[in-house]
Amino acid sequence: MKTIKLIMKQIFQQPLYAFSFIFLVVLIILSLIAPLLPIDPTLTDVTQMSQGPSLKHLFGTDEVGRDYFIRVLYGGRVSLLVGVSAMLAATFIGTVVGLVTGYFGGIVDSILMRIVDVLSAIPWLVLVIVLSVFLKPGLSTIIIVIGGFSWMSIARLIRAETMSAKEREYVSYGQFIGQKPLRIMFRHVLPSVLPTLIIAATTSISGAIMTESALSFLGLGIQQPMSSWGSLLQNAQSSLQRTPYMAILPGLFIVFTIYSFNNLGDLVKNILQGEVE
């Protein structure tokens, strides 16, 4: 509770933190209520094709007359869903692997860390192209790919923290009285590595959004009729000179969203590390 109060205090004292917080709150609320708005993201109007921003269409219209404001909101829903879902998957896998390797060490550590090294060495773009042969491109595939192959850095961080935490007296006492390793790891070691885990999770969200946007921009991610910010950028390539706003708007949302997550992640890191009081 004290940490939360300190975070909110810093947010309202620092303009950049306030901007990041308000931007994410507004974005999340708009993304959640998008289906309740009386605008159909798939409704075409040939009389309103490629119209610039106006009172009727706040973000203008696309090449087939669809309202671009609602398209961007629905794209935000997908990008945020991918970011959060991939973060949860990567955090879970990375935490389990990091705890196991850091706590047990020895042959278990050697085997799992070599697997981590091999996966880290594979370029993600090559990996996605290979997986796209076996998996149908779409939302579930992009979450599986990003979440299933972005946990290695988290595993390394948690492993290092676990190796440090297992040398502490309360962990040694738990081992001395015969507590099971799983109980020690999740009851005693995990709480001590939680600050590092929170920081890694916030960074993972922005990384997942960036990866999804890049993949969708290359045509390997979200497919029509569903849209994400990356796919909106990809669709805008053919009309950059006529309708530059179609690329600028989703691009700005990607930049501000990633900046906001990273900015708030840095704030949480500084507070948990005692650099802000």
CYANA upper distance limits for C-alpha pairs under 8 A (distance plus 0.5 A):
  1 MET  CA      5 LYS  CA      6.79
  2 LYS  CA      6 LEU  CA      6.73
  3 THR  CA      7 ILE  CA      6.66
  3 THR  CA    271 ILE  CA      7.88
  3 THR  CA    272 LEU  CA      8.22
  4 ILE  CA      8 MET  CA      6.73
  5 LYS  CA      9 LYS  CA      6.58
  6 LEU  CA     10 GLN  CA      6.76
  6 LEU  CA    271 ILE  CA      8.15
  6 LEU  CA    277 GLU  CA      7.77
  7 ILE  CA     11 ILE  CA      6.69
  7 ILE  CA    267 LEU  CA      7.81
  7 ILE  CA    268 VAL  CA      7.42
  7 ILE  CA    271 ILE  CA      7.85
  8 MET  CA     12 PHE  CA      6.81
  9 LYS  CA     13 GLN  CA      6.71
 10 GLN  CA     14 GLN  CA      6.42
 10 GLN  CA     17 TYR  CA      7.82
 11 ILE  CA     15 PRO  CA      7.89
 11 ILE  CA     16 LEU  CA      8.46
 11 ILE  CA     17 TYR  CA      5.33
 11 ILE  CA     18 ALA  CA      5.36
 11 ILE  CA     21 PHE  CA      7.74
 12 PHE  CA     17 TYR  CA      7.86
 12 PHE  CA     18 ALA  CA      6.10
 13 GLN  CA     18 ALA  CA      8.12
 14 GLN  CA     18 ALA  CA      6.65
 15 PRO  CA     19 PHE  CA      6.55
 16 LEU  CA     20 SER  CA      6.75
 17 TYR  CA     21 PHE  CA      6.62
 17 TYR  CA    260 SER  CA      8.36
 17 TYR  CA    263 ASN  CA      7.26
 17 TYR  CA    264 LEU  CA      7.01
 17 TYR  CA    267 LEU  CA      8.40
 18 ALA  CA     22 ILE  CA      6.51
 19 PHE  CA     23 PHE  CA      6.37
 19 PHE  CA    260 SER  CA      8.31
 20 SER  CA     24 LEU  CA      6.72
 20 SER  CA    256 PHE  CA      8.39
 20 SER  CA    257 THR  CA      8.50
 20 SER  CA    259 TYR  CA      7.99
 20 SER  CA    260 SER  CA      4.81
 20 SER  CA    261 PHE  CA      7.81
 20 SER  CA    263 ASN  CA      7.41
 20 SER  CA    264 LEU  CA      7.41
 21 PHE  CA     25 VAL  CA      6.68
 21 PHE  CA    260 SER  CA      7.48
 21 PHE  CA    264 LEU  CA      7.85
 22 ILE  CA     26 VAL  CA      6.54
 23 PHE  CA     27 LEU  CA      6.48
 23 PHE  CA    256 PHE  CA      8.47
 23 PHE  CA    257 THR  CA      8.24
 23 PHE  CA    260 SER  CA      7.96
 24 LEU  CA     28 ILE  CA      6.47
 24 LEU  CA    257 THR  CA      7.37
 24 LEU  CA    260 SER  CA      7.45
 25 VAL  CA     29 ILE  CA      6.65
 26 VAL  CA     30 LEU  CA      6.55
 27 LEU  CA     31 SER  CA      6.52
 27 LEU  CA     76 GLY  CA      8.28
 28 ILE  CA     32 LEU  CA      6.63
 28 ILE  CA     77 ARG  CA      8.43
 29 ILE  CA     33 ILE  CA      6.73
 30 LEU  CA     34 ALA  CA      6.34
 30 LEU  CA     73 LEU  CA      7.38
 31 SER  CA     73 LEU  CA      6.00
 31 SER  CA     74 TYR  CA      7.05
 31 SER  CA     76 GLY  CA      6.72
 31 SER  CA     77 ARG  CA      5.64
 32 LEU  CA     77 ARG  CA      7.68
 33 ILE  CA     37 LEU  CA      7.32
 34 ALA  CA     70 ILE  CA      7.59
 34 ALA  CA     73 LEU  CA      6.97
 34 ALA  CA     74 TYR  CA      7.27
 39 ILE  CA     67 ASP  CA      8.17
 39 ILE  CA     70 ILE  CA      7.36
 40 ASP  CA     67 ASP  CA      8.40
 40 ASP  CA     70 ILE  CA      8.07
 41 PRO  CA     66 ARG  CA      6.91
 41 PRO  CA     67 ASP  CA      6.97
 41 PRO  CA     68 TYR  CA      8.40
 41 PRO  CA     70 ILE  CA      6.19
 41 PRO  CA     71 ARG  CA      6.01
 41 PRO  CA     74 TYR  CA      8.21
 42 THR  CA     66 ARG  CA      6.91
 42 THR  CA    225 PRO  CA      8.25
 43 LEU  CA     65 GLY  CA      8.28
 43 LEU  CA     66 ARG  CA      6.23
 43 LEU  CA     67 ASP  CA      8.39
 44 THR  CA     64 VAL  CA      6.21
 44 THR  CA     65 GLY  CA      5.50
 44 THR  CA     66 ARG  CA      5.41
 45 ASP  CA     49 MET  CA      7.21
 45 ASP  CA     64 VAL  CA      6.97
 45 ASP  CA     65 GLY  CA      5.02
 45 ASP  CA     66 ARG  CA      6.99
 46 VAL  CA     64 VAL  CA      6.53
 46 VAL  CA     65 GLY  CA      6.09
 47 THR  CA     65 GLY  CA      7.60
 48 GLN  CA     61 THR  CA      7.36
 48 GLN  CA     64 VAL  CA      8.21
 48 GLN  CA     65 GLY  CA      5.34
 48 GLN  CA     66 ARG  CA      8.46
 49 MET  CA     61 THR  CA      6.66
 49 MET  CA     62 ASP  CA      6.61
 49 MET  CA     63 GLU  CA      5.73
 49 MET  CA     64 VAL  CA      5.64
 49 MET  CA     65 GLY  CA      4.47
 49 MET  CA     66 ARG  CA      8.04
 50 SER  CA     60 GLY  CA      7.60
 50 SER  CA     61 THR  CA      5.63
 50 SER  CA     62 ASP  CA      5.38
 50 SER  CA     63 GLU  CA      5.42
 50 SER  CA     64 VAL  CA      7.65
 50 SER  CA     65 GLY  CA      6.80
 50 SER  CA    243 THR  CA      7.15
 51 GLN  CA     60 GLY  CA      5.73
 51 GLN  CA     61 THR  CA      5.63
 51 GLN  CA     62 ASP  CA      7.73
 51 GLN  CA     65 GLY  CA      8.12
 52 GLY  CA     57 HIS  CA      8.44
 52 GLY  CA     59 PHE  CA      7.54
 52 GLY  CA     60 GLY  CA      4.88
 52 GLY  CA     61 THR  CA      7.14
 52 GLY  CA    243 THR  CA      7.85
 52 GLY  CA    245 TYR  CA      8.28
 53 PRO  CA     57 HIS  CA      6.26
 53 PRO  CA     58 LEU  CA      5.53
 53 PRO  CA     59 PHE  CA      5.08
 53 PRO  CA     60 GLY  CA      4.33
 53 PRO  CA     61 THR  CA      8.04
 54 SER  CA     58 LEU  CA      5.68
 54 SER  CA     59 PHE  CA      7.60
 54 SER  CA     60 GLY  CA      6.76
 57 HIS  CA     61 THR  CA      7.22
 57 HIS  CA     67 ASP  CA      6.64
 57 HIS  CA     68 TYR  CA      7.82
 57 HIS  CA     69 PHE  CA      7.50
 58 LEU  CA     68 TYR  CA      8.28
 58 LEU  CA     69 PHE  CA      6.61
 59 PHE  CA     67 ASP  CA      7.86
 59 PHE  CA     68 TYR  CA      5.82
 59 PHE  CA     69 PHE  CA      5.38
 59 PHE  CA    245 TYR  CA      8.22
 59 PHE  CA    249 LEU  CA      8.39
 60 GLY  CA     67 ASP  CA      6.87
 60 GLY  CA     68 TYR  CA      6.11
 60 GLY  CA     69 PHE  CA      7.63
 61 THR  CA     65 GLY  CA      5.64
 61 THR  CA     66 ARG  CA      5.73
 61 THR  CA     67 ASP  CA      5.19
 61 THR  CA     68 TYR  CA      5.37
 61 THR  CA     69 PHE  CA      8.46
 62 ASP  CA     66 ARG  CA      5.97
 62 ASP  CA     67 ASP  CA      7.30
 62 ASP  CA     68 TYR  CA      6.53
 62 ASP  CA    246 MET  CA      7.65
 66 ARG  CA     71 ARG  CA      8.25
 67 ASP  CA     71 ARG  CA      7.01
 68 TYR  CA     72 VAL  CA      6.55
 68 TYR  CA    246 MET  CA      8.28
 69 PHE  CA     73 LEU  CA      6.85
 70 ILE  CA     74 TYR  CA      6.61
 71 ARG  CA     75 GLY  CA      6.49
 71 ARG  CA    227 SER  CA      7.72
 72 VAL  CA     76 GLY  CA      6.60
 72 VAL  CA    228 SER  CA      8.01
 72 VAL  CA    229 TRP  CA      7.24
 72 VAL  CA    232 LEU  CA      8.29
 72 VAL  CA    249 LEU  CA      8.47
 72 VAL  CA    250 PRO  CA      7.00
 73 LEU  CA     77 ARG  CA      6.88
 74 TYR  CA     78 VAL  CA      7.01
 74 TYR  CA    227 SER  CA      7.30
 74 TYR  CA    228 SER  CA      7.54
 75 GLY  CA     79 SER  CA      6.67
 75 GLY  CA    226 MET  CA      8.35
 75 GLY  CA    227 SER  CA      5.50
 75 GLY  CA    228 SER  CA      4.09
 75 GLY  CA    229 TRP  CA      5.58
 75 GLY  CA    232 LEU  CA      8.14
 76 GLY  CA     80 LEU  CA      6.37
 76 GLY  CA    228 SER  CA      6.76
 76 GLY  CA    229 TRP  CA      6.92
 77 ARG  CA     81 LEU  CA      6.50
 77 ARG  CA    228 SER  CA      8.16
 78 VAL  CA     82 VAL  CA      6.59
 78 VAL  CA    139 LEU  CA      8.40
 78 VAL  CA    227 SER  CA      7.68
 78 VAL  CA    228 SER  CA      6.03
 79 SER  CA     83 GLY  CA      6.58
 79 SER  CA    209 ILE  CA      6.34
 79 SER  CA    212 GLU  CA      7.60
 79 SER  CA    213 SER  CA      8.08
 79 SER  CA    228 SER  CA      6.19
 79 SER  CA    229 TRP  CA      7.17
 80 LEU  CA     84 VAL  CA      6.56
 80 LEU  CA    209 ILE  CA      7.45
 81 LEU  CA     85 SER  CA      6.35
 82 VAL  CA     86 ALA  CA      6.24
 82 VAL  CA    139 LEU  CA      7.99
 82 VAL  CA    142 ILE  CA      7.97
 82 VAL  CA    143 ILE  CA      6.20
 82 VAL  CA    208 ALA  CA      7.46
 82 VAL  CA    209 ILE  CA      7.27
 82 VAL  CA    212 GLU  CA      7.80
 83 GLY  CA     87 MET  CA      6.48
 83 GLY  CA    204 SER  CA      8.22
 83 GLY  CA    205 ILE  CA      5.25
 83 GLY  CA    206 SER  CA      7.27
 83 GLY  CA    207 GLY  CA      8.20
 83 GLY  CA    208 ALA  CA      5.35
 83 GLY  CA    209 ILE  CA      5.46
 83 GLY  CA    212 GLU  CA      8.48
 84 VAL  CA     88 LEU  CA      6.68
 84 VAL  CA    205 ILE  CA      6.35
 85 SER  CA     89 ALA  CA      6.80
 85 SER  CA    143 ILE  CA      7.09
 85 SER  CA    147 GLY  CA      7.87
 86 ALA  CA     90 ALA  CA      6.48
 86 ALA  CA    143 ILE  CA      5.80
 86 ALA  CA    144 ILE  CA      7.70
 86 ALA  CA    146 ILE  CA      6.32
 86 ALA  CA    147 GLY  CA      4.50
 86 ALA  CA    148 GLY  CA      8.20
 86 ALA  CA    205 ILE  CA      7.90
 86 ALA  CA    208 ALA  CA      6.95
 87 MET  CA     91 THR  CA      6.30
 87 MET  CA    147 GLY  CA      6.79
 87 MET  CA    201 ALA  CA      6.69
 87 MET  CA    204 SER  CA      5.96
 87 MET  CA    205 ILE  CA      5.86
 87 MET  CA    208 ALA  CA      7.50
 88 LEU  CA     92 PHE  CA      6.53
 88 LEU  CA    147 GLY  CA      8.01
 88 LEU  CA    201 ALA  CA      8.27
 89 ALA  CA     93 ILE  CA      6.75
 89 ALA  CA    147 GLY  CA      5.50
 89 ALA  CA    148 GLY  CA      7.27
 89 ALA  CA    151 TRP  CA      8.45
 90 ALA  CA     94 GLY  CA      6.31
 90 ALA  CA    146 ILE  CA      8.41
 90 ALA  CA    147 GLY  CA      5.17
 90 ALA  CA    148 GLY  CA      6.69
 90 ALA  CA    149 PHE  CA      7.93
 90 ALA  CA    150 SER  CA      6.36
 90 ALA  CA    151 TRP  CA      4.84
 90 ALA  CA    154 ILE  CA      8.14
 90 ALA  CA    204 SER  CA      8.36
 91 THR  CA     95 THR  CA      6.30
 91 THR  CA    151 TRP  CA      6.83
 91 THR  CA    154 ILE  CA      7.22
 91 THR  CA    197 LEU  CA      8.16
 91 THR  CA    200 ALA  CA      8.39
 91 THR  CA    201 ALA  CA      6.83
 92 PHE  CA     96 VAL  CA      6.75
 93 ILE  CA     97 VAL  CA      6.65
 93 ILE  CA    148 GLY  CA      8.41
 93 ILE  CA    151 TRP  CA      6.76
 93 ILE  CA    155 ALA  CA      8.17
 94 GLY  CA     98 GLY  CA      6.32
 94 GLY  CA    151 TRP  CA      5.26
 94 GLY  CA    152 MET  CA      6.66
 94 GLY  CA    153 SER  CA      8.06
 94 GLY  CA    154 ILE  CA      5.53
 94 GLY  CA    155 ALA  CA      4.56
 94 GLY  CA    156 ARG  CA      8.33
 94 GLY  CA    158 ILE  CA      7.95
 95 THR  CA     99 LEU  CA      6.47
 95 THR  CA    154 ILE  CA      7.32
 95 THR  CA    155 ALA  CA      6.31
 95 THR  CA    158 ILE  CA      6.64
 95 THR  CA    197 LEU  CA      8.26
 96 VAL  CA    100 VAL  CA      6.64
 96 VAL  CA    155 ALA  CA      8.19
 97 VAL  CA    101 THR  CA      6.54
 97 VAL  CA    112 LEU  CA      7.94
 97 VAL  CA    155 ALA  CA      6.26
 97 VAL  CA    159 ARG  CA      8.20
 98 GLY  CA    102 GLY  CA      6.33
 98 GLY  CA    154 ILE  CA      7.99
 98 GLY  CA    155 ALA  CA      4.76
 98 GLY  CA    156 ARG  CA      6.67
 98 GLY  CA    157 LEU  CA      7.75
 98 GLY  CA    158 ILE  CA      5.23
 98 GLY  CA    159 ARG  CA      4.56
 98 GLY  CA    160 ALA  CA      8.30
 98 GLY  CA    162 THR  CA      7.81
 99 LEU  CA    103 TYR  CA      6.31
 99 LEU  CA    155 ALA  CA      8.42
 99 LEU  CA    158 ILE  CA      6.84
 99 LEU  CA    159 ARG  CA      6.27
 99 LEU  CA    162 THR  CA      6.48
 99 LEU  CA    185 MET  CA      7.29
 99 LEU  CA    190 LEU  CA      8.23
100 VAL  CA    104 PHE  CA      6.42
100 VAL  CA    105 GLY  CA      8.28
100 VAL  CA    108 VAL  CA      8.35
100 VAL  CA    109 ASP  CA      8.12
100 VAL  CA    159 ARG  CA      8.28
101 THR  CA    105 GLY  CA      5.82
101 THR  CA    108 VAL  CA      6.66
101 THR  CA    109 ASP  CA      4.83
101 THR  CA    110 SER  CA      8.50
101 THR  CA    112 LEU  CA      7.40
101 THR  CA    113 MET  CA      8.08
101 THR  CA    159 ARG  CA      6.64
102 GLY  CA    109 ASP  CA      7.42
102 GLY  CA    158 ILE  CA      8.08
102 GLY  CA    159 ARG  CA      4.87
102 GLY  CA    160 ALA  CA      7.05
102 GLY  CA    161 GLU  CA      8.24
102 GLY  CA    162 THR  CA      5.58
102 GLY  CA    163 MET  CA      5.34
103 TYR  CA    159 ARG  CA      8.27
103 TYR  CA    162 THR  CA      6.67
103 TYR  CA    163 MET  CA      6.66
103 TYR  CA    166 LYS  CA      7.11
103 TYR  CA    185 MET  CA      7.95
104 PHE  CA    108 VAL  CA      7.22
104 PHE  CA    109 ASP  CA      7.41
105 GLY  CA    109 ASP  CA      5.06
105 GLY  CA    110 SER  CA      7.93
106 GLY  CA    110 SER  CA      6.84
107 ILE  CA    111 ILE  CA      6.63
108 VAL  CA    112 LEU  CA      6.67
109 ASP  CA    113 MET  CA      6.35
110 SER  CA    114 ARG  CA      6.62
111 ILE  CA    115 ILE  CA      6.96
112 LEU  CA    116 VAL  CA      6.79
113 MET  CA    117 ASP  CA      6.62
114 ARG  CA    118 VAL  CA      6.71
115 ILE  CA    119 LEU  CA      6.72
116 VAL  CA    120 SER  CA      6.51
116 VAL  CA    152 MET  CA      6.20
117 ASP  CA    121 ALA  CA      6.73
118 VAL  CA    122 ILE  CA      7.30
119 LEU  CA    149 PHE  CA      7.79
119 LEU  CA    152 MET  CA      8.12
120 SER  CA    152 MET  CA      7.16
122 ILE  CA    126 VAL  CA      7.84
122 ILE  CA    127 LEU  CA      7.35
123 PRO  CA    127 LEU  CA      6.87
124 TRP  CA    128 VAL  CA      6.62
124 TRP  CA    149 PHE  CA      8.45
125 LEU  CA    129 ILE  CA      6.75
126 VAL  CA    130 VAL  CA      6.75
127 LEU  CA    131 LEU  CA      6.66
128 VAL  CA    132 SER  CA      6.43
128 VAL  CA    145 VAL  CA      7.40
128 VAL  CA    220 LEU  CA      8.21
129 ILE  CA    133 VAL  CA      7.37
129 ILE  CA    220 LEU  CA      8.06
130 VAL  CA    134 PHE  CA      7.92
131 LEU  CA    135 LEU  CA      6.38
132 SER  CA    136 LYS  CA      6.70
132 SER  CA    137 PRO  CA      6.68
132 SER  CA    220 LEU  CA      8.02
135 LEU  CA    141 THR  CA      7.09
136 LYS  CA    141 THR  CA      7.36
137 PRO  CA    141 THR  CA      6.46
137 PRO  CA    142 ILE  CA      7.75
137 PRO  CA    220 LEU  CA      6.92
137 PRO  CA    221 GLY  CA      6.41
137 PRO  CA    222 ILE  CA      7.27
137 PRO  CA    223 GLN  CA      7.37
138 GLY  CA    142 ILE  CA      6.71
138 GLY  CA    221 GLY  CA      6.40
138 GLY  CA    222 ILE  CA      5.38
138 GLY  CA    223 GLN  CA      6.32
139 LEU  CA    143 ILE  CA      6.82
139 LEU  CA    221 GLY  CA      7.80
139 LEU  CA    222 ILE  CA      6.32
140 SER  CA    144 ILE  CA      6.69
141 THR  CA    145 VAL  CA      6.58
142 ILE  CA    146 ILE  CA      6.54
142 ILE  CA    212 GLU  CA      7.50
142 ILE  CA    221 GLY  CA      6.55
142 ILE  CA    222 ILE  CA      8.03
143 ILE  CA    147 GLY  CA      6.17
143 ILE  CA    148 GLY  CA      8.33
144 ILE  CA    148 GLY  CA      5.89
145 VAL  CA    149 PHE  CA      6.46
146 ILE  CA    150 SER  CA      6.29
146 ILE  CA    208 ALA  CA      6.96
146 ILE  CA    211 THR  CA      7.96
146 ILE  CA    212 GLU  CA      8.27
147 GLY  CA    151 TRP  CA      7.38
147 GLY  CA    208 ALA  CA      8.42
151 TRP  CA    155 ALA  CA      6.71
152 MET  CA    156 ARG  CA      6.87
153 SER  CA    157 LEU  CA      6.89
154 ILE  CA    158 ILE  CA      6.65
154 ILE  CA    197 LEU  CA      8.08
154 ILE  CA    200 ALA  CA      6.83
155 ALA  CA    159 ARG  CA      6.41
156 ARG  CA    160 ALA  CA      6.81
157 LEU  CA    161 GLU  CA      6.85
157 LEU  CA    196 THR  CA      7.94
158 ILE  CA    162 THR  CA      6.39
158 ILE  CA    193 VAL  CA      7.21
158 ILE  CA    196 THR  CA      7.87
158 ILE  CA    197 LEU  CA      7.63
159 ARG  CA    163 MET  CA      6.65
160 ALA  CA    164 SER  CA      6.99
161 GLU  CA    165 ALA  CA      6.58
161 GLU  CA    193 VAL  CA      6.41
161 GLU  CA    196 THR  CA      8.44
162 THR  CA    166 LYS  CA      6.49
162 THR  CA    189 VAL  CA      6.97
162 THR  CA    190 LEU  CA      8.37
162 THR  CA    193 VAL  CA      7.37
163 MET  CA    167 GLU  CA      7.59
164 SER  CA    168 ARG  CA      7.98
165 ALA  CA    171 VAL  CA      8.01
165 ALA  CA    189 VAL  CA      6.53
165 ALA  CA    192 SER  CA      7.31
165 ALA  CA    193 VAL  CA      8.23
166 LYS  CA    171 VAL  CA      6.08
166 LYS  CA    172 SER  CA      7.55
166 LYS  CA    189 VAL  CA      7.24
167 GLU  CA    171 VAL  CA      7.32
167 GLU  CA    172 SER  CA      7.20
168 ARG  CA    172 SER  CA      6.87
169 GLU  CA    173 TYR  CA      6.52
170 TYR  CA    174 GLY  CA      6.69
170 TYR  CA    188 HIS  CA      8.10
171 VAL  CA    175 GLN  CA      6.84
171 VAL  CA    184 ILE  CA      7.28
171 VAL  CA    188 HIS  CA      7.04
171 VAL  CA    189 VAL  CA      7.81
172 SER  CA    176 PHE  CA      6.62
173 TYR  CA    177 ILE  CA      6.79
174 GLY  CA    178 GLY  CA      6.96
174 GLY  CA    179 GLN  CA      6.01
174 GLY  CA    184 ILE  CA      7.14
175 GLN  CA    179 GLN  CA      6.16
175 GLN  CA    180 LYS  CA      8.11
175 GLN  CA    181 PRO  CA      8.23
175 GLN  CA    184 ILE  CA      8.16
179 GLN  CA    183 ARG  CA      7.14
179 GLN  CA    184 ILE  CA      7.14
180 LYS  CA    184 ILE  CA      6.89
181 PRO  CA    185 MET  CA      6.55
182 LEU  CA    186 PHE  CA      6.65
183 ARG  CA    187 ARG  CA      6.10
183 ARG  CA    188 HIS  CA      8.14
184 ILE  CA    188 HIS  CA      5.68
184 ILE  CA    189 VAL  CA      6.90
185 MET  CA    189 VAL  CA      5.27
185 MET  CA    190 LEU  CA      6.47
186 PHE  CA    190 LEU  CA      5.54
186 PHE  CA    191 PRO  CA      8.02
187 ARG  CA    191 PRO  CA      7.41
188 HIS  CA    192 SER  CA      7.51
189 VAL  CA    193 VAL  CA      7.13
190 LEU  CA    194 LEU  CA      6.62
193 VAL  CA    197 LEU  CA      6.79
194 LEU  CA    198 ILE  CA      6.61
195 PRO  CA    199 ILE  CA      6.91
195 PRO  CA    269 LYS  CA      7.84
195 PRO  CA    272 LEU  CA      6.73
196 THR  CA    200 ALA  CA      6.69
196 THR  CA    269 LYS  CA      8.35
197 LEU  CA    201 ALA  CA      6.56
198 ILE  CA    202 THR  CA      6.89
199 ILE  CA    203 THR  CA      6.91
199 ILE  CA    265 GLY  CA      6.33
199 ILE  CA    266 ASP  CA      8.08
199 ILE  CA    268 VAL  CA      7.54
199 ILE  CA    269 LYS  CA      6.44
200 ALA  CA    204 SER  CA      6.53
201 ALA  CA    205 ILE  CA      6.93
202 THR  CA    206 SER  CA      7.45
202 THR  CA    261 PHE  CA      6.81
202 THR  CA    262 ASN  CA      7.36
202 THR  CA    265 GLY  CA      6.01
203 THR  CA    207 GLY  CA      6.78
203 THR  CA    261 PHE  CA      7.64
203 THR  CA    262 ASN  CA      6.59
203 THR  CA    265 GLY  CA      7.25
204 SER  CA    208 ALA  CA      6.51
205 ILE  CA    209 ILE  CA      6.80
205 ILE  CA    261 PHE  CA      7.94
206 SER  CA    210 MET  CA      6.70
206 SER  CA    257 THR  CA      7.98
206 SER  CA    258 ILE  CA      5.35
206 SER  CA    259 TYR  CA      8.48
206 SER  CA    261 PHE  CA      6.68
206 SER  CA    262 ASN  CA      7.44
207 GLY  CA    211 THR  CA      6.63
207 GLY  CA    258 ILE  CA      8.29
208 ALA  CA    212 GLU  CA      6.53
209 ILE  CA    213 SER  CA      6.59
209 ILE  CA    254 ILE  CA      8.22
209 ILE  CA    258 ILE  CA      7.99
210 MET  CA    214 ALA  CA      6.68
210 MET  CA    254 ILE  CA      7.93
210 MET  CA    258 ILE  CA      8.06
211 THR  CA    215 LEU  CA      6.64
212 GLU  CA    216 SER  CA      6.50
212 GLU  CA    221 GLY  CA      7.10
212 GLU  CA    230 GLY  CA      7.35
213 SER  CA    217 PHE  CA      6.44
213 SER  CA    221 GLY  CA      8.43
213 SER  CA    228 SER  CA      7.83
213 SER  CA    229 TRP  CA      6.67
213 SER  CA    230 GLY  CA      4.23
213 SER  CA    231 SER  CA      7.53
214 ALA  CA    218 LEU  CA      6.80
214 ALA  CA    230 GLY  CA      6.64
215 LEU  CA    219 GLY  CA      6.80
215 LEU  CA    220 LEU  CA      5.60
215 LEU  CA    221 GLY  CA      5.48
215 LEU  CA    230 GLY  CA      7.76
216 SER  CA    220 LEU  CA      5.89
216 SER  CA    221 GLY  CA      4.52
216 SER  CA    222 ILE  CA      5.97
216 SER  CA    223 GLN  CA      8.22
216 SER  CA    228 SER  CA      7.95
216 SER  CA    230 GLY  CA      5.32
216 SER  CA    231 SER  CA      5.28
216 SER  CA    234 GLN  CA      7.56
217 PHE  CA    221 GLY  CA      8.12
217 PHE  CA    230 GLY  CA      5.28
217 PHE  CA    231 SER  CA      5.69
217 PHE  CA    232 LEU  CA      8.19
217 PHE  CA    233 LEU  CA      6.58
217 PHE  CA    234 GLN  CA      4.96
218 LEU  CA    234 GLN  CA      7.43
219 GLY  CA    223 GLN  CA      8.05
219 GLY  CA    231 SER  CA      7.71
219 GLY  CA    234 GLN  CA      7.78
221 GLY  CA    231 SER  CA      8.20
222 ILE  CA    226 MET  CA      7.09
222 ILE  CA    227 SER  CA      6.83
222 ILE  CA    228 SER  CA      7.08
222 ILE  CA    231 SER  CA      7.03
223 GLN  CA    227 SER  CA      7.32
223 GLN  CA    231 SER  CA      8.04
227 SER  CA    231 SER  CA      6.29
227 SER  CA    232 LEU  CA      7.00
228 SER  CA    232 LEU  CA      6.65
229 TRP  CA    233 LEU  CA      6.80
229 TRP  CA    250 PRO  CA      5.75
229 TRP  CA    251 GLY  CA      7.80
229 TRP  CA    253 PHE  CA      8.32
229 TRP  CA    254 ILE  CA      7.56
230 GLY  CA    234 GLN  CA      6.79
230 GLY  CA    250 PRO  CA      8.13
231 SER  CA    235 ASN  CA      6.64
232 LEU  CA    236 ALA  CA      6.68
232 LEU  CA    246 MET  CA      7.87
232 LEU  CA    247 ALA  CA      7.74
232 LEU  CA    250 PRO  CA      7.36
233 LEU  CA    237 GLN  CA      7.19
233 LEU  CA    246 MET  CA      7.65
233 LEU  CA    247 ALA  CA      5.68
233 LEU  CA    250 PRO  CA      7.17
233 LEU  CA    251 GLY  CA      7.61
236 ALA  CA    240 LEU  CA      6.61
236 ALA  CA    243 THR  CA      8.42
236 ALA  CA    244 PRO  CA      8.28
236 ALA  CA    246 MET  CA      6.06
236 ALA  CA    247 ALA  CA      5.98
237 GLN  CA    247 ALA  CA      8.00
239 SER  CA    243 THR  CA      6.19
239 SER  CA    244 PRO  CA      7.63
240 LEU  CA    244 PRO  CA      5.12
240 LEU  CA    245 TYR  CA      8.49
240 LEU  CA    246 MET  CA      7.98
240 LEU  CA    247 ALA  CA      7.53
243 THR  CA    247 ALA  CA      8.50
244 PRO  CA    248 ILE  CA      6.72
245 TYR  CA    249 LEU  CA      6.18
246 MET  CA    250 PRO  CA      7.65
247 ALA  CA    251 GLY  CA      6.53
248 ILE  CA    252 LEU  CA      6.53
249 LEU  CA    253 PHE  CA      6.89
250 PRO  CA    254 ILE  CA      6.72
251 GLY  CA    255 VAL  CA      6.79
252 LEU  CA    256 PHE  CA      6.53
253 PHE  CA    257 THR  CA      6.37
254 ILE  CA    258 ILE  CA      6.64
255 VAL  CA    259 TYR  CA      6.52
256 PHE  CA    260 SER  CA      6.41
257 THR  CA    261 PHE  CA      6.76
258 ILE  CA    262 ASN  CA      6.63
259 TYR  CA    263 ASN  CA      6.36
260 SER  CA    264 LEU  CA      6.60
261 PHE  CA    265 GLY  CA      6.45
262 ASN  CA    266 ASP  CA      6.64
263 ASN  CA    267 LEU  CA      6.94
264 LEU  CA    268 VAL  CA      6.77
265 GLY  CA    269 LYS  CA      6.63
266 ASP  CA    270 ASN  CA      6.61
267 LEU  CA    271 ILE  CA      6.75
268 VAL  CA    272 LEU  CA      6.57
269 LYS  CA    273 GLN  CA      6.54
270 ASN  CA    274 GLY  CA      6.68
270 ASN  CA    275 GLU  CA      5.48
270 ASN  CA    276 VAL  CA      6.36
271 ILE  CA    275 GLU  CA      6.27
271 ILE  CA    276 VAL  CA      5.47
271 ILE  CA    277 GLU  CA      7.49
